[in-house]
Amino acid sequence: NDTDEVEIFQDVIKNKIKSLHRKFPIESYPESWYLFQERLEEEKKKGKTISLNRYIELGKESGVSDPKALLSFFDKTGVIGYYKNLSNDTIILQMNWILDAVYESVRLKGNPLIKTQGKLTHQDFEIVWVDYTDEEKLLFRQYMLKSNLLSEPNEYSSRKRDYQYLCPALFEEKRIDTIQWQEKEQYICLLYTSDAADDSL
């Protein structure tokens, strides 16, 4: 009957949960960590970022003896966004906010920066980051540098240039129509060259 089938289904679910617990055990964290995370979530309602000093203050108020030790943990679990020395150790609370801004600068469809072929100036970012403050734009650029979405040209290069950044996502795409291949060859080597890439090495 229906009752027996429900009980069988429940047993299957329970066994599956037990199996998952054995495979992925749930770690137990100190209560202060959860309290700290709750304070950070509350802080997200007030602003997009906080200073490292404010972060430490919230941690100590939550009972965490060394809040800095949890920076990497909270970053990896998506609670915050953190890179050491990012804009005076600014901690990002609203990750969607900064990721949306970054996406606007690297998206391939309808992006006015495509015409730069990945060679960007400070002024280029003004086109896509119209509604942000200068301080926020600086934070975005630094975040992209830390995330390796941007690079700064080799300062020792003798080549003259009129740009400050390189963005590989916007490099011009070039296709090879055919590749000559000899059956007796065991390996194939493809060499990629780019004027922009040369300047970043």
Residue, then its C-alpha position, 0 to 999 in steps of 0.5 A: n500500500d501507499t504507507d509501505e511505499v512511503e516508508i521504503f522511500q524514507d529508508v532510501i533517503k535516510n541511507k543516502i543521507k548517512s552515506l553522504h555524511r560518511k563521504f562528506p563529514i560536517e565539520s563542527y566549528p566554534e559558536s563564535w565563528y557562526l556569530f561572526q558570520e552573522r555579524l558580517e551578514e548584518e554588515k552587508k545590509k549597511g554597505k558593500t565593503i568594510s575596512l580590515n579594522r572594522y572586520i577585526e572589531l566585529g570578530k572580537e565582539s563575536g568572541v573570535s580571538d584572532p579574526k584575521a585567521l578567518l579571512s581565508f576561510f570566509d573568503k573561500t566559503g563566499v562570505i566575503g571577498y578578500y585579497k591582501n593589500l586590496s585597496n588598503d585591505t578593503i574587504i568586500l561584503q557584497m560579492n555580486w556588486i563587484l562581480d557585476a562590475v567586473y563582468e561589464s568590463v570583460r563580457l564579449k557581447g555588447n562590450p564597447l571595450i572590445k575595440t581596445q583589443g585588450k589594451l586598456t587605459h584608465q579612461d576606457f573603464e569610465i565607459v563601462w563604469v559610469d555609475y561608480t565613484d572613483e574610489e570604487k573604480l580603483l577597487f574594481r581595477q585592483y580586484m581584477l589585477k589580484s584576480n589575474l583578469l588584468s595585468e600591468p605591462n612589463e615596466y622594463s619593456s622598451r616598447k612605447r605604449d599608450y595603455q596601462y593595462l592588458c586584459p587577455a579576455l579582450f584580446e583579438e581572436k585569430r583563427i587558423d584555417t588549417i594545420q599541416w600535420q605529418e602522420k609520422e610526427q608524434y607531437i604537435c607544437l602550436l606557438y601563440t604570439s601576441d603583441a599585447a602578451d609580449d608586453s606583459l612578460 
